[in-house]
Amino acid sequence: MARCEVCGNDYDLAFSVETRDGSRHVFDSFTCAIHKMAPVCEHCRVKIIGQGVEADGHWYCGAHCARSEGKVGIVDRV
């Protein structure tokens, strides 16, 4: 069994996620994985579960938040 690094649950169906930098994380649920790994919108502070928007190295949940932070030319749909 493996212990979830977020909630501490020792679970026989835990899974691991390896990141681009080679670090490995163990979780017992997607909820815990999202809590730990999802980026946060730099405007409204919501966890970005979908694609999000990256502008100049900053992450936003969508075009509205990016524009609210002064980013230009960003649209949700083209």
Phi and psi in degrees as a GROMACS rama.xvg file:
@    title "Ramachandran Plot"
@    xaxis  label "Phi"
@    yaxis  label "Psi"
@TYPE xy
-129.191  148.232  ALA-2
-97.6208  128.636  ARG-3
-66.4682  130.76  CYS-4
-77.1512  -8.40244  GLU-5
-94.9289  -55.3243  VAL-6
-102.314  -12.6997  CYS-7
83.8112  1.93224  GLY-8
-65.5169  130.061  ASN-9
-92.7735  107.995  ASP-10
-132.089  133.38  TYR-11
-71.2611  -16.557  ASP-12
-107.348  19.419  LEU-13
-61.149  156.104  ALA-14
-133.522  161.925  PHE-15
-118.279  152.342  SER-16
-125.793  127.762  VAL-17
-104.21  132.026  GLU-18
-92.9088  171.94  THR-19
-58.9322  -31.3292  ARG-20
-83.0103  2.6526  ASP-21
91.3567  -3.5466  GLY-22
-73.9506  151.762  SER-23
-119.958  134.259  ARG-24
-124.659  141.996  HIS-25
-116.519  132.739  VAL-26
-136.371  155.121  PHE-27
-99.6139  -7.8033  ASP-28
-158.722  159.953  SER-29
-65.0785  -30.351  PHE-30
-58.2771  -47.4985  THR-31
-67.0137  -38.171  CYS-32
-62.369  -44.643  ALA-33
-62.3973  -45.3154  ILE-34
-55.4412  -41.5239  HIS-35
-82.2041  -40.056  LYS-36
-107.477  -20.9078  MET-37
-68.3387  136.796  ALA-38
-67.6903  162.544  PRO-39
-113.593  133.898  VAL-40
-60.0352  128.189  CYS-41
-75.1002  -6.78527  GLU-42
-101.402  -57.7599  HIS-43
-100.172  -7.0963  CYS-44
72.1342  13.3661  ARG-45
-77.6319  150.47  VAL-46
-69.9357  134.023  LYS-47
-91.3156  106.918  ILE-48
-94.0868  -33.3741  ILE-49
-90.0925  -150.752  GLY-50
-67.9888  -40.0162  GLN-51
68.093  -175.642  GLY-52
-132.031  128.8  VAL-53
-108.702  128.891  GLU-54
-139.425  119.348  ALA-55
54.3003  37.5846  ASP-56
81.299  8.36673  GLY-57
-114.967  144.827  HIS-58
-107.602  137.141  TRP-59
-134.345  153.798  TYR-60
-72.5298  -24.8024  CYS-61
-166.95  178.64  GLY-62
-62.4442  -36.3579  ALA-63
-58.4322  -47.5863  HIS-64
-66.2655  -38.4914  CYS-65
-62.655  -45.402  ALA-66
-63.8542  -35.7271  ARG-67
-63.9486  -23.3551  SER-68
-95.8156  11.2816  GLU-69
90.8769  5.42559  GLY-70
-77.7093  137.699  LYS-71
-114.776  154.278  VAL-72
78.0962  13.4636  GLY-73
-103.54  127.951  ILE-74
-130.219  152.53  VAL-75
-75.4787  -32.4947  ASP-76
-136.592  147.518  ARG-77
